């Protein structure tokens, strides 16, 4: 099993215990975990309110600027360090547990006021898209209202930002519709065969109103999650990086045209990724294919929630650089993030963000870690060191 995944699972288990949120199954797992003497000692410390209070005080005196300067000095000097698993687990525990408790202590208790650093609240995206019919007619799809259209023997219903297709009569002609989801938008669409697609911000999806012939084929530019209905007809997603071929499965694709690589992440079933430049790569649940512009592919094990959690309303970041995180958030919140210090892009971040929270929640959490600050100018967010 992936070591990094083990670490975060163990840390999450300890966090649940400290917050009194353990199921019976979790309790049994925790007892087995704490058989490790050294990890057990750390758990005892985390259970001691006096010890935690002391750690919080030290945390408050920590200088983010000093930490940032150390980061700059060490940047570029790669060091390989052999770490015993329990040490890594303890580090993960501190990240998750202290992060959660500091959030509760500083953000909700009211014991310490945190002055606002930005007057403008930037809300999350919402359900909105543009549907382009075969004759070029454009229909705005929003989160309100219910409407029914007809296109070549197919009823197209859209309501609350979701679109569905239902065939009234079989057609032998392939007629395409196209869905455009802008920055700050999302849309859910159920295709003619029952396949459900969650379409993320700044994404285009082109598809037949009804699938005709021996295959089901759609064209994607951007990011979407597919829950494909099983059929003898293969379901093919074509992107600028290559094709993803399935029969019936659930998977996510991130394939923005301006990115250097695409990601195909499998949740259920089995898929084949093809570029024409190399042999097809078949992956199983919990695996991912990274595809590059030159057709090369890499298969790897991943925590799928990091790549498809957005569909369920949560962003999961694991040691991800701040610059990469901002690319994701820029699309969803329809903002532009500027770094006054370019090195800030390389800072790693671990944590979760509720997709429908205002983005200020995320930036406020960042500023609590030290001297990093932000300010809002229209739709621009500027990150800097105070």
C-alpha positions in Angstrom: 0.0 0.0 0.0 1.1 3.6 -0.7 3.2 4.7 2.4 2.0 8.3 2.1 -1.6 7.2 2.1 -1.0 5.1 5.2 0.5 8.2 7.0 -2.5 10.4 6.3 -5.0 7.6 7.1 -3.3 7.1 10.5 -3.2 10.8 11.2 -6.9 11.2 10.3 -7.7 8.3 12.6 -6.0 10.0 15.6 -7.7 13.3 14.7 -11.1 11.6 14.9 -10.2 10.1 18.2 -9.2 13.5 19.7 -12.4 15.0 18.4 -14.5 12.2 19.8 -15.7 11.1 16.3 -14.6 7.4 16.2 -16.7 4.6 14.9 -16.4 1.1 16.5 -14.4 0.0 13.4 -12.1 3.1 13.7 -11.6 2.4 17.4 -10.3 -1.1 16.7 -8.0 0.3 14.1 -6.7 2.9 16.5 -6.0 0.3 19.2 -3.9 -1.6 16.7 -2.1 1.5 15.6 -1.2 2.6 19.1 0.6 -0.7 19.8 3.6 1.2 18.3 5.1 2.5 21.6 6.5 5.8 20.2 3.4 6.7 18.3 1.4 5.9 21.5 3.6 8.4 23.5 2.8 11.1 20.9 -0.9 10.2 21.1 -0.8 10.6 24.9 0.8 14.1 24.5 -1.9 15.1 22.0 -4.5 14.0 24.5 -3.1 16.3 27.2 -4.8 19.8 27.2 -1.9 21.4 29.1 0.7 20.1 26.6 -1.5 21.3 23.7 -1.9 24.7 25.2 1.9 25.0 25.4 2.3 24.0 21.8 -0.4 26.5 20.7 1.6 29.3 22.5 4.8 28.3 20.7 2.9 28.1 17.4 1.7 31.7 17.9 5.2 32.9 18.4 6.4 31.2 15.2 7.6 33.6 12.5 6.4 32.7 9.1 8.9 35.1 7.6 11.8 33.3 9.2 10.4 30.0 8.0 10.0 31.4 4.5 13.6 32.6 4.5 14.8 29.2 5.5 12.7 27.7 2.7 14.4 30.1 0.2 17.9 29.3 1.4 17.3 25.5 1.1 15.4 25.7 -2.1 17.2 23.7 -4.8 19.2 21.7 -2.3 17.6 18.3 -2.6 18.3 16.0 0.3 17.3 12.4 0.7 16.3 11.6 4.2 15.5 8.1 5.4 12.5 8.4 7.8 11.1 5.8 10.1 7.4 5.4 9.3 6.2 6.5 12.8 8.2 9.8 12.5 6.4 10.6 9.3 3.1 9.7 10.8 3.7 12.0 13.8 4.5 14.8 11.4 1.2 14.2 9.6 -0.6 14.1 12.9 0.7 17.5 13.8 -0.3 18.9 10.5 -3.9 17.6 10.6 -4.6 17.7 14.4 -3.0 21.1 15.2 -4.5 22.6 12.0 -8.0 21.5 13.0 -7.6 22.6 16.6 -6.1 25.9 15.8 -8.9 26.5 13.4 -11.4 25.9 16.2 -9.4 27.9 18.7 -8.7 30.9 16.6 -11.6 30.8 14.1 -14.6 29.8 16.1 -14.0 30.4 19.9 -13.9 34.2 19.7 -11.0 34.2 22.2 -8.7 35.8 19.7 -9.9 38.3 17.1 -8.3 38.0 13.7 -8.5 41.4 11.9 -9.8 41.1 8.4 -7.2 41.4 5.7 -9.5 41.9 2.8 -12.9 43.6 2.7 -14.2 41.9 -0.4 -15.6 38.3 0.0 -15.0 36.2 -3.1 -17.8 33.6 -3.3 -17.5 30.1 -4.7 -18.6 29.2 -8.2 -22.1 28.0 -9.0 -24.1 25.9 -11.5 -24.1 27.7 -14.8 -23.2 26.8 -18.4 -24.0 27.5 -22.0 -25.6 24.8 -24.1 -25.0 25.1 -27.9 -27.5 23.2 -30.0 -26.8 21.7 -33.4 -28.2 24.7 -35.3 -26.0 27.1 -33.3 -28.7 28.3 -30.9 -27.2 29.1 -27.5 -29.1 28.4 -24.3 -28.0 29.7 -20.9 -28.3 27.1 -18.2 -28.5 28.4 -14.6 -29.3 27.0 -11.2 -32.9 28.2 -11.3 -35.8 27.4 -13.6 -36.9 24.3 -15.5 -37.1 24.0 -19.2 -37.5 21.4 -21.9 -36.1 21.6 -25.5 -36.4 19.2 -28.4 -33.5 18.3 -30.7 -33.8 15.5 -33.4 -36.2 13.4 -31.5 -34.6 14.0 -28.1 -36.0 15.8 -25.1 -33.4 18.1 -23.5 -34.4 19.0 -19.9 -32.4 21.5 -17.8 -33.3 22.3 -14.2 -31.2 23.6 -11.3 -28.1 23.7 -13.4 -28.4 20.0 -14.5 -29.1 18.8 -18.1 -30.6 15.5 -19.1 -31.3 13.9 -22.5 -34.1 11.4 -23.2 -34.7 9.8 -26.6 -38.2 9.8 -28.0 -37.4 8.2 -31.3 -34.2 6.5 -32.6 -32.2 8.5 -35.2 -29.5 7.2 -37.6 -27.9 10.7 -37.9 -25.3 11.9 -35.4 -26.2 15.3 -34.1 -23.9 17.1 -31.7 -24.5 19.4 -28.8 -21.8 21.3 -27.0 -21.6 22.3 -23.4 -19.4 25.3 -22.3 -18.9 25.8 -18.6 -17.2 29.1 -17.8 -14.8 30.0 -15.1 -16.7 30.1 -11.8 -19.2 27.5 -13.1 -20.1 23.8 -13.1 -22.8 21.6 -14.6 -24.0 18.1 -14.4 -25.3 16.4 -17.5 -26.9 13.0 -18.1 -26.3 11.8 -21.6 -28.7 9.8 -23.8 -27.3 6.4 -22.6 -27.7 7.3 -18.9 -24.0 8.2 -18.4 -23.6 11.0 -15.9 -20.9 13.7 -16.3 -19.9 16.3 -13.7 -18.3 19.1 -15.8 -15.9 21.4 -14.0 -15.2 25.1 -14.6 -13.6 26.4 -17.8 -14.5 23.1 -19.7 -16.0 22.2 -23.0 -17.8 18.9 -23.7 -19.0 17.9 -27.1 -21.3 14.9 -27.5 -24.1 13.4 -29.6 -27.6 14.0 -28.5 -28.1 10.3 -29.1 -25.4 7.7 -29.5 -25.5 6.1 -33.0 -23.3 3.3 -34.3 -20.9 0.9 -32.6 -19.3 3.3 -30.1 -20.1 6.2 -27.7 -17.7 9.0 -28.3 -17.4 12.5 -26.7 -14.8 15.2 -26.9 -13.5 16.9 -23.7 -11.3 20.0 -23.2 -10.9 20.7 -19.5 -12.0 18.6 -16.5 -14.9 16.2 -15.9 -15.9 13.2 -13.9 -17.7 10.4 -15.8 -19.9 7.7 -14.4 -20.4 5.6 -17.5 -23.3 3.2 -17.9 -22.2 -0.3 -18.8 -22.7 -1.3 -22.4 -21.2 -3.4 -25.2 -20.5 -0.2 -27.0 -17.2 1.3 -25.8 -17.3 4.8 -24.3 -14.5 6.9 -25.6 -13.4 10.3 -24.3 -11.2 12.2 -26.8 -8.9 14.9 -25.5 -5.9 16.8 -27.0 -3.7 14.4 -25.1 -5.2 11.1 -26.3 -8.2 8.8 -25.8 -9.7 7.2 -22.8 -11.6 4.0 -23.6 -14.1 2.2 -21.2 -17.1 0.0 -21.2 -18.7 0.9 -17.8 -16.8 2.7 -15.1 -16.2 5.8 -13.0 -13.2 8.0 -13.6 -12.0 11.6 -13.7 -10.1 13.4 -16.5 -8.2 16.6 -16.1 -7.1 17.7 -19.6 -6.9 21.4 -20.0 -5.3 22.4 -23.3 -2.9 24.9 -21.8 -1.5 22.4 -19.3 1.7 20.4 -20.0 0.0 17.1 -19.0 -3.4 15.5 -18.4 -4.5 13.2 -15.6 -6.9 10.2 -15.9 -7.8 8.9 -12.4 -9.8 5.7 -11.9 -12.4 5.2 -9.1 -14.2 2.1 -10.3 -13.9 -0.4 -13.1 -11.1 -0.4 -15.7 -10.0 2.0 -18.4 -7.4 2.1 -21.2 -5.6 5.3 -22.1 -4.2 5.6 -25.6 -2.1 8.3 -27.3 -1.0 6.5 -30.5 2.6 7.1 -29.6 2.9 4.2 -27.2 1.1 1.0 -26.2 -2.2 1.6 -24.4 -2.0 1.8 -20.6 -4.7 0.0 -18.6 -5.3 1.1 -15.0 -7.4 -0.2 -12.1 -9.1 1.6 -9.2 -6.7 3.8 -7.2 -4.4 4.3 -10.2 -3.8 7.2 -12.5 -2.2 7.8 -15.9 -0.3 11.0 -16.5 -0.2 11.8 -20.2 2.3 14.3 -21.7 2.0 16.3 -24.9 4.6 14.1 -26.6 2.4 11.1 -26.0 4.4 9.6 -23.2 2.5 8.1 -20.3 3.2 7.3 -16.6 1.0 5.0 -14.5 1.0 5.6 -10.7 -1.0 4.9 -7.5 -2.8 7.9 -6.1 -5.3 9.0 -3.5 -8.2 9.5 -5.9 -9.8 12.1 -3.6 -7.0 14.5 -4.5 -8.1 14.4 -8.1 -11.9 13.8 -8.1 -12.9 15.1 -4.6 -14.2 18.3 -6.2 -17.1 16.4 -7.6 -18.3 15.7 -4.0 -17.7 19.3 -2.9 -14.2 19.1 -1.4 -10.7 19.9 -2.6 -8.0 17.7 -1.1 -4.4 18.9 -1.2 -1.5 16.7 -0.2 1.9 18.5 -0.2 0.8 20.4 -3.2 2.6 23.6 -4.3 0.7 26.8 -3.7 1.1 27.8 -7.4 -0.6 24.6 -8.5 -3.4 25.0 -6.0 -4.1 28.5 -7.3 -4.5 27.3 -10.8 -7.4 25.1 -9.6 -9.0 27.8 -7.5 -8.6 30.5 -10.1 -11.0 28.5 -12.4 -13.6 27.8 -9.7 -13.6 31.2 -8.1 -13.1 33.1 -11.3 -10.1 35.0 -10.0 -6.5 35.8 -10.8 -3.9 35.2 -8.2 -0.7 37.2 -8.2 2.5 36.3 -6.2 4.6 39.3 -5.2 7.3 36.8 -4.3 7.6 34.1 -7.0 9.1 31.6 -4.6 5.7 31.5 -2.8 4.5 29.4 -5.7 6.7 26.5 -4.5 5.5 26.5 -0.9 3.8 23.1 -0.1 0.4 22.9 1.4 -1.6 20.1 2.9 -5.3 20.4 3.8 -8.9 20.3 2.6 -11.1 23.1 1.3 -14.9 22.9 1.1 -15.6 23.7 -2.6 -18.6 25.9 -1.8 -16.9 28.0 0.9 -15.9 31.6 0.1 -12.2 31.5 -1.0 -11.5 33.9 1.9 -11.8 30.9 4.2 -8.8 29.4 2.5 -6.7 32.5 2.4 -7.6 33.4 6.1 -6.3 29.9 7.1 -3.1 30.6 5.2 -2.5 33.9 6.9 -2.8 32.2 10.3 0.3 30.2 9.7 2.6 33.2 9.9 3.5 36.3 8.0 1.9 35.5 4.7 -0.8 37.9 3.8 -3.2 38.6 1.0 -5.3 41.5 -0.4 -8.1 41.7 -2.9 -8.2 44.1 -5.8 -11.3 43.4 -7.8 -11.0 39.9 -9.0 -7.3 39.8 -8.3 -5.9 38.3 -5.2 -2.3 39.3 -4.3 -0.2 37.0 -2.0 2.8 38.5 -0.2 5.1 38.3 2.8 4.4 40.9 5.4 
